[in-house]
């Protein structure tokens, strides 16, 4: 029941749209990823048990859809309305994952964005929309974002949105083939009772 209640959903703010990832997105998604391969590689999550084998696009979508049905993830594409295009284009991906209900009511958020769209406020807007949805619509209590300390652009995202720095986690996630330290940032619903999207948009 929970999976049907929380997914699918589409969120919009201005020209930025978060929507479910679909099988028919394969060609466009693959082009964006290929164009950004060197930009994304240093921050790319990896699986030490996979022996270097990368999942197919179809396998990724199946896995994300399964998690959505189990109400443990919200797998969004970040899309943007742009001039001269008949439909919004894919500019990144945002996944709310590791959703815990019960006494925890928390989740973890991760994302990537096209290098050509970085620094334009798209990611902060997307993170704010997803966080507000989780707090104000789904009733979650805590959102966490874990970032490599060398990843300056991502650190600026959480700084802009007012996420609280909770310190370093040693060898926290497997990234680009090795266990990597991360800084953890978080917000709780009580800290932002009105949400963070409008605050972000008014302060840009």
Secondary structure in CASP SS format (residue, H / E / C, confidence):
PFRMAT SS
TARGET T0000
AUTHOR 0000-0000-0000
METHOD secondary structure of the structure
MODEL  1
X C 1.00
X H 1.00
X H 1.00
X H 1.00
X H 1.00
X H 1.00
X C 1.00
X C 1.00
X C 1.00
X C 1.00
X E 1.00
X E 1.00
X E 1.00
X C 1.00
X C 1.00
X E 1.00
X E 1.00
X E 1.00
X E 1.00
X E 1.00
X C 1.00
X C 1.00
X H 1.00
X H 1.00
X H 1.00
X H 1.00
X H 1.00
X H 1.00
X H 1.00
X H 1.00
X H 1.00
X H 1.00
X H 1.00
X H 1.00
X H 1.00
X C 1.00
X H 1.00
X H 1.00
X H 1.00
X H 1.00
X H 1.00
X C 1.00
X C 1.00
X C 1.00
X E 1.00
X C 1.00
X C 1.00
X C 1.00
X C 1.00
X C 1.00
X C 1.00
X C 1.00
X C 1.00
X C 1.00
X C 1.00
X C 1.00
X H 1.00
X H 1.00
X H 1.00
X H 1.00
X H 1.00
X H 1.00
X H 1.00
X H 1.00
X H 1.00
X H 1.00
X H 1.00
X H 1.00
X H 1.00
X C 1.00
X C 1.00
X C 1.00
X C 1.00
X E 1.00
X E 1.00
X E 1.00
X E 1.00
X E 1.00
X E 1.00
X E 1.00
X C 1.00
X C 1.00
X C 1.00
X C 1.00
X C 1.00
X C 1.00
X C 1.00
X C 1.00
X E 1.00
X E 1.00
X E 1.00
X E 1.00
X E 1.00
X E 1.00
X E 1.00
X E 1.00
X E 1.00
X E 1.00
X E 1.00
X E 1.00
X C 1.00
X C 1.00
X C 1.00
X C 1.00
X C 1.00
X E 1.00
X E 1.00
X E 1.00
X E 1.00
X E 1.00
X E 1.00
X E 1.00
X E 1.00
X C 1.00
X H 1.00
X H 1.00
X H 1.00
X C 1.00
X C 1.00
X C 1.00
X C 1.00
X H 1.00
X H 1.00
X H 1.00
X H 1.00
X H 1.00
X H 1.00
X H 1.00
X H 1.00
X H 1.00
X H 1.00
X H 1.00
X H 1.00
X H 1.00
X H 1.00
X H 1.00
X H 1.00
X C 1.00
X C 1.00
X C 1.00
X C 1.00
X E 1.00
X E 1.00
X E 1.00
X E 1.00
X E 1.00
X E 1.00
X C 1.00
X C 1.00
X C 1.00
X C 1.00
X H 1.00
X H 1.00
X H 1.00
X H 1.00
X H 1.00
X H 1.00
X H 1.00
X H 1.00
X H 1.00
X H 1.00
X C 1.00
X C 1.00
X E 1.00
X E 1.00
X E 1.00
X E 1.00
X E 1.00
X E 1.00
X E 1.00
X E 1.00
X E 1.00
X E 1.00
X E 1.00
X E 1.00
X C 1.00
X C 1.00
X E 1.00
X E 1.00
X E 1.00
X E 1.00
X E 1.00
X E 1.00
X E 1.00
X E 1.00
X E 1.00
X E 1.00
X E 1.00
X H 1.00
X H 1.00
X H 1.00
X H 1.00
X C 1.00
X C 1.00
X C 1.00
X C 1.00
X H 1.00
X H 1.00
X H 1.00
X H 1.00
X H 1.00
X H 1.00
X H 1.00
X C 1.00
END
